[in-house]
Structures are given as C-alpha cells and as structure tokens.
C-alpha cells in the first residue's frame, strides 16, 4: 500500500524489513531481466522489542534500523517497509461497475461493509482486478491498515533518518519478489513467509492475490518449546534452535528434535488448514505449488513435513535467484540469509516495477 502523500519518482529506495527478531535492509538495481544486489545489512533486535506487531521499544528498533543501514553501506534516503498482522485487512470485494475516479470517491463507504475497524481509523488502498460492465460487477482488491500502526512505521523510519516512501503489505512484497524471480505463473501458487512471530500466506492465482491470511505463529514457537523442554533462557534456546550448543553441553539431541518436531507439526497444520479453507471456498482453483520463505523457513524437516501434510509440491523460495553474479557478497552469507529476504527484496524492487 503506497502512501498517498509521498512520491518516489526515480530515486533509489531501500527495502526495509522490520521483523520481530531482526531488521534487514536491501538495495537493488535493475539489470536486464534481473537485478544487482547493491547493499545488504542485517541487525538483530531484542526479542521483546516488537511483540504481536506492537513497537514496545521504538528507540531500540530505530537503532537497529540505523545499524542495518550502516552494515549495508547504502546511501539511499527513501525507504519502503511492510506491515502485517491483525491490524491489516486484505479482501477481494465486488462493487457495481464504475470509473476509477468514482471508486476513489466511494471506496470508504464500500470498505465499511467489509472491515472490522472504524473506517475513519484506517488507511485504505485498492486495486481494480476486473473491470465490470452493465451486467457484471467489478472485482476490487481492498486493503485497510490501522492508521496508528502506519503512523508508528512512518515515525520510526523517520527517526532512523530515512524518508518513508512506501508502506506495503508483507504478503504483497513477497509476491513481488517471487514474480521478479520466477515470473507470474498461469497457475495457482501459495507463498508462505514464516517469520519469528507471524507467518504470512498469499495464494496467487494467475498473477493476482486470491487469498491472504496472517497467522500469529512462527519461529519463536520453536524457541519457546525448547525453553519449556530444556528449562533454558530465550537466548540459549535460540542458539540451540540454530544448531549451536552454547552453555547447554548436556542437551540431549532427542529432546531438541522432539521439541522442534512438535512445533513443526503444529505450524504446518495451522498453515495447511488455511490452505484447505481456501480450497474449500475456491473450488475452481487448486494450489499447484507452495513456496516457503522467511527466516524460519529453513528449519530442518519443515519442508518435508509441509509436503507430507499437504501433498503439494513444496520448495524454498530464493529471492536472489535473478541476481546478477556478484563478488560483493560472500556466497555462504547469501545462502544463509537468502530465504529470509523475500519481504525486503520485494520492497526494494518496487521502484523497478513501478
């Protein structure tokens, strides 16, 4: 969702993914049918700085943004960020056929029928998916985000020394990265981005979002289950989750494996139920493939468990697959962080697509 009062023009833009575990900053430049990765920086966040989408420690988050930018080496001044969670509503609606200008005038009234918030407390945007006529209504993709959340992002980005140029929806940013790397397919695919606290689902049919949902579940559930099973602190559980033994030299591998397996089964089950719901409500559309992305998408066994539970073709999405060969970055680093860059690469590519 692009902010109506800011115009990016041709200036370079920094894709800024403000996650609950870290901040990622990416800048790219178009090259042929791909792009150059110009700058990449990642900075960690304390696990309690952002909770359920709320910024509980804005100064710490702003410091992390500045650190990510410094590590990236980017000099871009304009930034694009993405929102998700229960304060964002994405819905496909039908309205009587009208012009773009008429829809702009009436969209707030139309939105009142579909969103659970006071329409005066949200920022609205829309995209016409299918123009209508005298006999057929038009299809419109409606996006509503609570204004106080948008204001929090705008203020935070400004505090970090950047100009907020675009506020997008996380699921749409991932879709942008997917299309730029894989091409808009004529079939139906599910893009599942698994973050630390939130997993975002975007089912894309013929290049158009057909179903979106955010689930309050992600990688932190692995950490919490390891904490419970082994009676260790958050930081120690995080180290164990990513394969470091840390202080817990006496950790029994079976206990870790069981804790991870339990969360994987629960997480995959919850996402699969959303995909099943889509299948039940869109009988003429069948998901062909699932692309996994996000920092928690590489958890051991997750891809296989997803494939077994859904019976679908499942693969990790590589947001850097169309990147031109580069000697700027360590290949091992790109391999490690690549799957987690879907949101910020999609944001950084906005200026290319626009």
C-alpha positions as CSV (number, residue, x, y, z in Angstrom):
1,X,0.0,0.0,0.0
2,X,1.8,3.2,-1.2
3,X,1.4,6.2,1.0
4,X,-0.7,8.8,-1.0
5,X,1.3,11.8,0.1
6,X,4.7,10.6,-1.0
7,X,6.0,10.1,-4.5
8,X,9.2,8.1,-5.0
9,X,9.9,9.1,-8.6
10,X,13.2,7.6,-9.9
11,X,15.1,7.9,-6.6
12,X,16.8,4.8,-5.2
13,X,14.8,3.0,-2.5
14,X,15.9,0.9,0.4
15,X,13.8,-2.2,1.2
16,X,13.4,-2.3,5.0
17,X,12.0,-5.4,6.6
18,X,11.4,-4.6,10.3
19,X,10.9,-8.0,11.8
20,X,10.5,-9.1,15.4
21,X,13.9,-10.7,15.5
22,X,16.0,-8.5,13.3
23,X,16.0,-5.7,10.8
24,X,17.0,-6.3,7.2
25,X,17.9,-3.6,4.7
26,X,18.4,-4.3,0.9
27,X,19.1,-2.0,-2.0
28,X,19.0,-3.3,-5.6
29,X,19.4,-2.0,-9.2
30,X,17.7,-3.4,-12.3
31,X,20.0,-5.2,-14.8
32,X,18.5,-6.8,-17.9
33,X,15.9,-9.3,-16.8
34,X,17.4,-9.5,-13.3
35,X,18.9,-7.2,-10.8
36,X,22.1,-6.4,-8.9
37,X,22.2,-6.6,-5.1
38,X,23.9,-3.4,-4.2
39,X,23.6,-3.4,-0.5
40,X,22.6,-5.8,2.3
41,X,22.6,-5.3,6.0
42,X,21.1,-7.2,8.9
43,X,20.9,-6.1,12.5
44,X,19.5,-8.1,15.5
45,X,16.6,-7.0,17.7
46,X,15.9,-8.0,21.3
47,X,13.1,-10.5,21.3
48,X,10.8,-8.2,23.4
49,X,11.3,-5.0,21.2
50,X,8.3,-6.0,19.0
51,X,5.5,-8.1,20.4
52,X,2.4,-9.0,18.4
53,X,3.2,-6.3,15.9
54,X,3.5,-3.5,18.6
55,X,6.6,-1.5,18.9
56,X,7.4,-1.7,22.6
57,X,10.8,-0.1,22.4
58,X,10.9,2.4,19.4
59,X,14.4,3.8,20.2
60,X,16.0,0.3,20.2
61,X,14.2,-0.5,16.9
62,X,15.4,2.8,15.4
63,X,18.9,2.0,16.5
64,X,18.7,-1.5,14.8
65,X,17.5,0.2,11.6
66,X,20.4,2.5,11.6
67,X,22.8,-0.4,12.3
68,X,21.3,-2.4,9.4
69,X,21.8,0.6,7.1
70,X,25.3,1.1,8.3
71,X,26.2,-2.5,7.8
72,X,24.7,-2.4,4.3
73,X,26.7,0.7,3.3
74,X,23.6,2.1,1.5
75,X,23.3,5.8,1.0
76,X,19.6,5.6,0.0
77,X,17.4,8.1,1.8
78,X,14.0,6.7,0.8
79,X,12.7,3.5,2.4
80,X,9.9,1.0,1.7
81,X,8.6,-1.0,4.7
82,X,5.8,-3.6,5.0
83,X,3.1,-4.3,7.5
84,X,1.2,-7.5,8.5
85,X,-0.9,-9.0,11.3
86,X,-4.3,-8.4,12.7
87,X,-4.2,-4.7,12.0
88,X,-4.1,-5.3,8.3
89,X,-7.2,-6.5,6.3
90,X,-6.9,-7.6,2.6
91,X,-10.1,-8.6,1.0
92,X,-11.4,-9.2,-2.5
93,X,-14.8,-7.4,-2.9
94,X,-17.3,-6.8,-5.7
95,X,-18.8,-3.4,-6.3
96,X,-21.1,-2.0,-9.1
97,X,-19.2,-1.1,-12.2
98,X,-17.8,2.5,-12.0
99,X,-14.9,4.6,-13.1
100,X,-11.6,4.7,-11.2
101,X,-12.5,8.2,-10.0
102,X,-15.9,7.2,-8.8
103,X,-14.4,4.3,-6.9
104,X,-12.0,6.6,-5.2
105,X,-14.9,8.7,-4.1
106,X,-16.9,5.7,-2.8
107,X,-14.3,3.3,-1.5
108,X,-14.6,4.4,2.1
109,X,-18.3,3.7,2.1
110,X,-17.7,0.3,0.4
111,X,-15.0,-0.6,2.9
112,X,-17.3,0.0,5.9
113,X,-19.2,-3.2,4.9
114,X,-16.1,-5.4,4.9
115,X,-13.6,-4.3,7.6
116,X,-14.0,-4.7,11.4
117,X,-12.4,-1.3,12.2
118,X,-13.8,2.2,12.2
119,X,-13.2,3.3,8.6
120,X,-12.0,6.7,10.0
121,X,-9.1,4.9,11.8
122,X,-7.6,3.2,8.8
123,X,-5.6,3.9,5.7
124,X,-7.3,2.5,2.6
125,X,-6.0,1.4,-0.8
126,X,-7.4,-0.6,-3.6
127,X,-6.6,-2.2,-6.9
128,X,-9.2,-3.0,-9.6
129,X,-8.8,-6.6,-10.5
130,X,-11.6,-7.0,-13.0
131,X,-13.5,-4.1,-14.6
132,X,-17.2,-4.6,-14.6
133,X,-20.0,-3.6,-17.0
134,X,-23.8,-3.2,-17.0
135,X,-24.3,-6.9,-16.4
136,X,-21.3,-7.8,-14.2
137,X,-19.9,-6.1,-11.0
138,X,-16.2,-5.2,-10.9
139,X,-13.7,-7.1,-8.7
140,X,-11.6,-4.9,-6.4
141,X,-8.8,-5.8,-4.0
142,X,-9.3,-3.8,-0.9
143,X,-6.5,-3.2,1.6
144,X,-7.1,-1.5,5.0
145,X,-4.4,-0.9,7.7
146,X,-5.0,0.8,11.0
147,X,-3.7,4.3,10.8
148,X,-2.0,4.3,14.2
149,X,0.2,1.3,13.0
150,X,1.1,3.1,9.8
151,X,2.0,6.2,11.8
152,X,4.2,4.1,14.0
153,X,6.1,2.9,11.0
154,X,6.4,6.3,9.4
155,X,7.6,7.9,12.6
156,X,10.1,5.0,13.3
157,X,11.6,5.2,9.8
158,X,11.8,9.0,10.1
159,X,13.6,8.6,13.5
160,X,16.1,6.3,11.8
161,X,17.0,9.1,9.4
162,X,15.1,7.9,6.3
163,X,12.1,9.2,4.3
164,X,9.2,6.7,4.3
165,X,8.2,6.4,0.6
166,X,6.1,3.2,0.5
167,X,4.2,1.2,3.1
168,X,3.3,-2.1,1.6
169,X,1.7,-5.3,2.8
170,X,4.2,-8.1,3.6
171,X,2.4,-10.7,1.6
172,X,2.4,-8.5,-1.5
173,X,6.1,-7.7,-1.0
174,X,6.9,-11.4,-1.0
175,X,4.7,-11.8,-4.1
176,X,6.7,-9.0,-5.8
177,X,10.0,-10.8,-5.1
178,X,8.5,-14.1,-6.3
179,X,7.3,-12.7,-9.6
180,X,10.5,-10.9,-10.2
181,X,12.5,-14.1,-9.7
182,X,10.2,-16.8,-11.1
183,X,7.7,-14.9,-13.3
184,X,4.0,-14.6,-12.8
185,X,2.6,-18.1,-13.4
186,X,-0.7,-19.0,-15.0
187,X,-1.5,-21.5,-12.2
188,X,-2.2,-21.2,-8.5
189,X,0.7,-21.0,-6.0
190,X,0.9,-20.4,-2.3
191,X,3.6,-18.0,-1.0
192,X,4.2,-18.7,2.7
193,X,6.6,-16.4,4.6
194,X,7.4,-17.7,8.0
195,X,8.8,-15.1,10.3
196,X,9.7,-15.1,14.0
197,X,6.2,-14.2,15.3
198,X,4.0,-14.1,12.2
199,X,3.5,-16.3,9.1
200,X,2.0,-14.7,6.1
201,X,0.1,-16.6,3.4
202,X,-0.6,-15.2,0.0
203,X,-2.3,-17.5,-2.6
204,X,-1.7,-16.1,-6.1
205,X,-3.9,-17.2,-9.0
206,X,-2.9,-16.1,-12.5
207,X,-0.7,-13.4,-11.1
208,X,-3.4,-11.9,-8.8
209,X,-3.8,-12.4,-5.0
210,X,-6.7,-14.7,-4.4
211,X,-6.4,-15.3,-0.7
212,X,-4.3,-13.7,2.1
213,X,-4.0,-14.5,5.8
214,X,-1.6,-13.8,8.6
215,X,-1.1,-16.4,11.3
216,X,0.3,-15.5,14.7
217,X,2.8,-18.3,14.7
218,X,6.4,-18.6,13.6
219,X,10.0,-19.3,14.6
220,X,9.7,-18.1,18.1
221,X,7.4,-21.0,18.8
222,X,10.4,-23.3,18.3
223,X,12.4,-21.2,20.8
224,X,9.6,-21.3,23.3
225,X,9.2,-25.1,23.0
226,X,13.0,-25.6,23.5
227,X,12.8,-23.3,26.6
228,X,10.0,-25.4,28.0
229,X,11.6,-28.7,27.2
230,X,15.0,-27.9,28.5
231,X,14.4,-25.2,31.1
232,X,16.8,-22.7,29.5
233,X,16.5,-19.0,28.7
234,X,15.4,-17.4,25.4
235,X,18.9,-16.6,24.2
236,X,20.2,-20.1,24.9
237,X,17.1,-21.7,23.3
238,X,17.8,-19.6,20.2
239,X,21.3,-20.8,20.0
240,X,20.1,-24.4,20.3
241,X,17.5,-23.8,17.6
242,X,20.0,-22.8,15.1
243,X,22.4,-25.6,15.9
244,X,24.7,-24.1,18.5
245,X,25.3,-25.9,21.8
246,X,26.2,-22.8,23.8
247,X,26.1,-23.4,27.5
248,X,23.9,-26.5,27.3
249,X,26.6,-29.0,26.6
250,X,24.5,-31.7,28.2
251,X,21.5,-31.2,25.9
252,X,20.0,-34.5,24.7
253,X,19.6,-34.2,20.9
254,X,16.4,-36.3,21.1
255,X,14.8,-33.6,23.4
256,X,15.6,-30.9,20.9
257,X,14.4,-32.9,17.9
258,X,11.2,-33.7,19.7
259,X,10.6,-30.1,20.6
260,X,11.3,-29.0,17.0
261,X,9.1,-31.7,15.6
262,X,6.2,-30.8,17.8
263,X,6.3,-27.1,16.7
264,X,6.8,-28.1,13.0
265,X,3.7,-30.3,13.1
266,X,1.6,-27.6,14.8
267,X,2.9,-24.8,12.5
268,X,2.4,-26.8,9.3
269,X,-1.0,-27.9,10.5
270,X,-2.1,-24.4,11.1
271,X,-0.9,-23.1,7.7
272,X,-2.4,-26.2,5.9
273,X,-5.8,-25.5,7.5
274,X,-5.7,-22.1,5.9
275,X,-4.9,-23.5,2.5
276,X,-7.6,-26.1,3.0
277,X,-10.0,-23.3,3.7
278,X,-9.0,-21.6,0.5
279,X,-9.5,-24.8,-1.4
280,X,-13.0,-25.2,0.1
281,X,-14.1,-21.7,-0.7
282,X,-12.5,-21.5,-4.2
283,X,-13.5,-24.8,-5.7
284,X,-12.4,-23.8,-9.2
285,X,-8.8,-23.1,-8.0
286,X,-6.3,-25.8,-6.9
287,X,-2.9,-24.9,-5.5
288,X,-0.2,-26.4,-7.5
289,X,2.9,-25.4,-5.6
290,X,4.0,-23.9,-2.3
291,X,7.0,-21.6,-2.0
292,X,8.4,-21.2,1.6
293,X,10.3,-18.1,2.6
294,X,11.2,-16.2,5.8
295,X,13.8,-16.6,8.4
296,X,12.2,-19.8,9.8
297,X,11.6,-21.5,6.5
298,X,14.9,-23.4,6.7
299,X,14.1,-25.2,9.9
300,X,15.2,-28.8,9.5
301,X,12.3,-31.0,8.4
302,X,9.8,-28.2,7.8
303,X,9.8,-28.5,4.0
304,X,9.3,-32.3,4.2
305,X,6.6,-32.1,6.8
306,X,4.8,-29.5,4.7
307,X,5.0,-31.7,1.7
308,X,3.7,-34.7,3.6
309,X,0.8,-32.9,5.3
310,X,-0.5,-31.2,2.1
311,X,0.6,-33.5,-0.7
312,X,1.7,-30.4,-2.6
313,X,5.0,-29.6,-4.3
314,X,6.9,-27.5,-1.8
315,X,10.2,-25.6,-2.3
316,X,12.2,-22.9,-0.7
317,X,11.9,-19.6,-2.5
318,X,15.1,-17.9,-3.4
319,X,14.5,-14.1,-3.7
320,X,18.0,-13.8,-5.1
321,X,17.7,-16.3,-8.0
322,X,17.6,-13.5,-10.6
323,X,20.5,-11.6,-9.0
324,X,23.4,-10.9,-11.4
325,X,26.7,-12.7,-10.4
326,X,28.4,-10.5,-7.8
327,X,31.7,-10.6,-5.9
328,X,30.4,-8.1,-3.4
329,X,28.9,-10.7,-1.1
330,X,30.1,-13.9,0.5
331,X,28.2,-16.8,-1.2
332,X,27.8,-18.5,2.1
333,X,26.2,-15.4,3.6
334,X,23.7,-15.1,0.7
335,X,22.9,-18.8,1.0
336,X,22.3,-18.4,4.7
337,X,20.1,-15.3,4.7
338,X,18.7,-15.6,1.2
339,X,15.3,-17.3,2.1
340,X,14.7,-14.6,4.7
341,X,15.0,-11.7,2.2
342,X,11.6,-12.1,0.4
343,X,10.0,-9.1,2.0
344,X,12.8,-6.7,1.7
345,X,13.8,-7.7,-1.8
346,X,10.2,-7.3,-2.8
347,X,10.2,-3.9,-1.3
348,X,13.5,-2.8,-2.9
349,X,12.2,-3.9,-6.3
350,X,9.1,-1.6,-6.0
351,X,10.8,1.1,-8.0
352,X,11.7,-1.3,-10.7
353,X,8.1,-2.5,-11.2
354,X,6.6,1.0,-10.9
